[in-house]
């Protein structure tokens, strides 16, 4: 019962944080951490003991799957060079550089545990970055690189974290064995993700053939997909993380959605958007819940001289070390890309100091780092406590918060002016797609209207119906016209039409409520009609917002 109450409380405050963030004007992750700390700070506040393996299973697969599913695949392919450079090369560079720096700064942390902390700190969180700074302020190319990096370095960083933890548990490490194990974990993990996606597609295809299956059953298969991929890979000793990422990346491009009904598609997309918000928010609130206990039990290794100053300075130095390592790697990569372009006689544009700084500060640590560090085992194989476990959890939590604070203060200043004013490339692309789709629809409708009418049809009715639909498509094309006057006139007409339709919907809703009160319709009929009205209203509100 206590676990159920805890889950409900966390969910309630995740929802509350979504409303409060509009009032307090602080980044959402910072607000959620503060809420968690406020819940745990009182003497009788909320405290929770976390099972590391259960924690990793519940949070990691859906988070990674959701990030991979929503990633812009075209941009990831176009920017695969810098993304892979950061997602793989920078991870190893961070593990080595930060691991040795941490061991030198805090000698009580064994080197292999320092490498484990460095590995779990290497994944970045693009969701946290987008909550700190507006996407219209950061160049689109940089945001795509950050998104792709954060998705792939989750896999590479957490795979290396597991190797480091295994070395700490066994007390031995072989580079050759670790390399072979890494290749095996990557290859079988990817195969497990593909296999899980194949099984899910076959299951959805079977349900589609049966017919009449509730949309919720189809949605449930998509919900189980990342967990099946993760557990399948883990069963064979491979990387469940890569399996979940692979399944998420390929879900959209494999055509699995063609086996879903319209309702199931809408529910799936909405559900995964909600999952991403809920799981990220829950993780930051859980981090906040850990803070009071972490602060009350500052590791003695960091409080021998000054109880507060030394821990804060250590966390700040480690965060600046991560930013510096990131800056050096981006700078080297930029120079290397320019040199390779000159050798290939290609044109290239250097990133520039401000973009390098923005990319370095944008390396915010977040949900995946927290999930990974809290999954550290409590004891070694001989039953003795895991070395420096409380200390590295303290440092990881501190770096997450410190990186969020530094990015919140510095990134808006650094990024200001990097994006030239003008129409967003994505908006222009959307306008072009709308015009192309509308023209194709008009051509098809006109060809249908010109065909001979079938026996029993009312004369001229097909042509009249087609003309009405074609007129709507022509208004959509006119609304996308680059001429400001034409667009303004059509938009005003469209606004008036939407206002009238919304007024009609309001009248419909009032009439339905009155009929329900009078007992003229039952709850099932009312629910079906209200759902229909709500979907139409949502579509009209979306059109009104875009106008």
Secondary structure as UniProt FT lines:
FT   HELIX           2..24
FT   HELIX           28..41
FT   TURN            43..44
FT   HELIX           52..70
FT   HELIX           73..78
FT   HELIX           80..84
FT   HELIX           85..89
FT   HELIX           90..105
FT   TURN            107..108
FT   HELIX           111..122
FT   HELIX           126..132
FT   TURN            135..137
FT   HELIX           140..170
FT   HELIX           175..210
FT   HELIX           215..235
FT   TURN            236..237
FT   HELIX           240..251
FT   TURN            252..255
FT   HELIX           256..259
FT   HELIX           262..296
FT   HELIX           300..302
FT   TURN            307..308
FT   HELIX           309..343
FT   TURN            344..345
FT   HELIX           353..361
FT   HELIX           367..374
FT   TURN            381..382
FT   TURN            387..388
FT   HELIX           389..415
FT   TURN            416..417
FT   HELIX           425..449
FT   TURN            455..456
FT   TURN            459..460
FT   HELIX           461..479
FT   HELIX           484..518
FT   HELIX           523..546
//
